[in-house]
Structures are given as structure tokens and as C-alpha cells.
Amino acid sequence: MSEYIVELRDVRKSFPGVVALDAMKLGVKPGEILGLIGENGAGKSTLIKVLTGVHRPDSGKIIVDGRERVFRNPEQAIEAGIACVYQELNIEKLLSVTDNIFINKWIRKGALLDYAAMHKKASELLRGLGLDVDVHKAAGLYGMGVQQMIEVSKALLTDAKCIIMDEPTSSLSEKEVEQLLKICRGLRERGIGILFVSHKLEELFLLCDRVTVIRDGKYVDTRETKDWDNDALIKAMVGRSLDNQFPKEYGKRSEKPMLEVRNLSRSGVLHDISFRAYGGEVLGFSGLVGAGRTETMRAIFGADPIDSGEILVKGKKVKIRSPRDAIREKIAFLTEDRKGQGLVLAESIQNNLILANLKGFSRGLFLNKNKIRTQGEKRMSELSIKATGQEERVSQLSGGNQQKVVIGKWINTDADIYIFDEATRGIDVGAKVEVYQVINQLVKEGKCVIMVSSEMPEILGMSDRVIVMREGRITGEMGRETDAFNQEDVMKAAWEV
């Protein structure tokens, strides 16, 4: 018998023009949490799909409980005891919690569904995870944390021996993250193996027993967590040392504000929001989840209505009733939901890069194909977008490369004001540094950059000034040159009434 529940041995998987996995190896022991980390494009998604039967490897072996298995579809992987909680949750929000847990695994009493038995079992599964929720209610009435536990319950219903968690904390609040980590430890105590895929180094150190690093589709190293540190993990991931994780550079601040917001209000959401943002600087927005940061940015961009207030661009009062108006005023908005709102996933890189400025890539009534092609090559080179070519669908790219396409789309508008809302969420440290370098370049060009982030080191590392929000109000502002520019004071402004 193998010491592992699930093991990959010398697995290779290639697609036209790309070797996604090469001689890949990995092993998850019973009752352990194995962290898996690598840059975007390192092969993590392909590895997960091989383990779950979505892709069949070209060569190599999948070993489950010491026995070689060949998965022709995901159902066979589930039968073998391998389940996955994906980053994009597969929740039918209008269906009840019970229906979501039992979908395609119904308990029947004769020809009818036995809802009494299913409600009882669903409640037992969730209580075992520390949750007491009404399983009769629609799943969409609950937050992301509960919805994620519904996905875990689905896995437990199949008697999973190994649960893969793919970036499970990317959309959770701080309290929900704490609850998830607690649940993972509980599953480990029950002898279940967990493959925990994350870009957040602090989570790996808090939770995992061992950590495996992969790079460019190849296995790099596995060590006990205590034998890793931040620098060693980063170097193993990117193949080089990142001496400065936040490569802050400074621009020349404009004398007058490039953007001024006065008394922006929306009933129950925003209350008298006023601030100034200058060219040649990064203005950071910090605060807890639900503080109103994203709502403020959406209001400025015309995506959400306002009840009152004024917006001035370069000293001129403007009326922004829609994103089209904002784009006309040279405002760019990199939304936190890149897949749902920032990209057309079924379209090519080339087509996504021109979406926000079709007029600028047109010649009369027709698109200027030569300009589109030339500019596409330029953006792909400048932003180091890893792809087989401009015609590759955005859905095939890693998260970090998708984010670069969103950035390229907005740079193609030649905006003056760039709003980055959680621009580095869900991407690895190497890709984050590349995003920071883009921000630095924009600042050096005299552009105004507003950065919303839930990561305190990022906000303090990249901002010239920080505005703190709580419950739809601005509760603090601190400049880099002040004594208050530190984590303690920022958090105090975010928490205190």
C-alpha cells in the first residue's frame, strides 16, 4: 500500500503548442493538508483537472490507495474518492441548500424524492462543519462562506478521501476565512486528505503540513511547512528572488487634483464621500469587506446611481450617469470581478484588448485590423501576457494573464484616471509584481491611480496616501510621510466607531 491517498507519478499533459504538465509528481497523505502553490500558468489548474478526471494525462500514472486508476470522466474520480471545491462555486442559487447538496445524488422513496431524509442528512453534514443553517432556504440567500460549505458538504456526501480546494478563500471575508481554516483542520482530524491550492503564503504557513511548489508545468520541491519561509517559497515559485515584493516608484504629483469627489451619497450605502486624487500618485483605499470601497468606485464610474454629490475631473464638474460617460472623461475601472465584468471569456485576447475603445480602433464603419493586430502585439509584449498568440481565447489563460488582458484593455483607452479594484486578487506573487510595475509606469507618466485592496501590505507598500472607509464613510486619511502611515493606525480607522 502507498503512504498516499492520491498520488501523481511522472504525469505529462500537453495541448496544441503547450506542455501544461511535464513529469509532474504529487502525493497527498491521509489526514494531512498539502499546500500547492505556483505562479499563474504553472499548471495548477491542469493538475487539478487531471486528478478529477476532466483531462486524461498523455502519460504517467494516477495512484489512489496504492492502485493505478484511469479516469475517463469526473464521475469516476468521485467514485474513487476524489472531490474538488472549485474557486468558481457551482451553486444553483435559486435551489434550496438541500437540493444543491443532493443534486444528481437524490435519495428516493419509491418513485418520489425523499426530502425528509435529504433535509436531515444535509443538516447533519453542515452541522458537522460547524454550521447551523436552514437547509430548506435557497442557497443564494446565504453568503459566500456558507455557499462554500455547501460545496464541501457535496464532497463529504460522496465519502471523499481527498478534497481539493482551489483558491477557496479568494472571495471570503476575514471571519469566513477563519471558519474555513478551522473546518479544514477538522477534516484533517477525520483522516481526510486536503490539497489546498492558494496564492496566499500566510494561509499555507497557517494551515498546511507540507507545501509542494510547481513551476512551468514541472515539479520543483515538496517540504514540511516548517522548512519553508517566504523568500524560499517565492524563489521556488518564480525561479528567482523577489528582493522587493512591493517595488514602489514615485511620480511627480500634479499641482491640482485630477479627480475630486464632493459629498457623494447614496441612501444606505455611501455617506458624504469626499476626497481628492492627483496625477503622479497612487491613492489607496483600505477598509473591511463591506466598507463601501467598491461601491464608491462604481458610483464614480457611473456603474451605480448616486443620490447627491459632485465629481470633478481636472477641475471641471462632470455628469457621469454611465460607464460610457466615465470612459469619455478618461476614467478606467479595473473591476474586482474580472471574469464576470472585465472580460468576454469566449473571445480572443485581441478582441478583449479593444473592447473599451472600439472607436479608437475603427476606420469609419469598419475595424482597423492592422492597428488592432499591431497594438495587440505591443500590449502582449509590454504586459508579458503568456499565450500561444492573440487569437487564444481569454478563458484558456491563467488568472494572472487574464488580469493583464484587463489592464491592457484599459491602457488602450489612454485614460488619465485608473481605478484598480482588487487588481491582484487571485494571482501569484510574480504576477502581482508585474501589476505593480504597470502601476508604477502609469504614475511616472503622470496618470492618477486609485487602488482598492484588502491586503494591508499591498496598500502600504504601493500607496502614496491611504483613505480608510467603514460602513460607507471615510474614517481616516494618512500620507506616506506621516506617523499614522502604518498597519495599526489604518486598522484602527477601519474598525473603530
Secondary structure, DSSP 8 states (H G I E B T S, - for coil): --S-SEEEEEEEEEETTEEEEEEEEEEE-TT-EEEEE--TTSSHHHHHHHHTTSS--SEEEEEETTEEE--SSHHHHHHTTEEEE-SS----TTSBHHHHHHTTS--EETTEE-HHHHHHHHHHHHHHTT----TTSBGGGS-HHHHHHHHHHHHHHTT-SEEEEESTTTT--HHHHHHHHHHHHHHHHTT-EEEEE-S-HHHHHHH-SEEEEEETTEEEEEEEGGG--HHHHHHHHHSS--S-SS--------SSEEEEEEEEEETTTEEEEEEEEETTEEEEEEE-TTSSHHHHHHHHTTSS--SEEEEEETTEEE---SHHHHHHTTEEEE-S-IIIII--TTSBHHHHHTGGGTGGGEETTEE-HHHHHHHHHHHHHHTT--SS-TTSBGGGS-HHHHHHHHHHHHHTTT-SEEEEESTTTT--HHHHHHHHHHHHHHHHTT-EEEEE-S-HHHHHHH-SEEEEEETTEEEEEEETTSTT-SHHHHHHHHH--
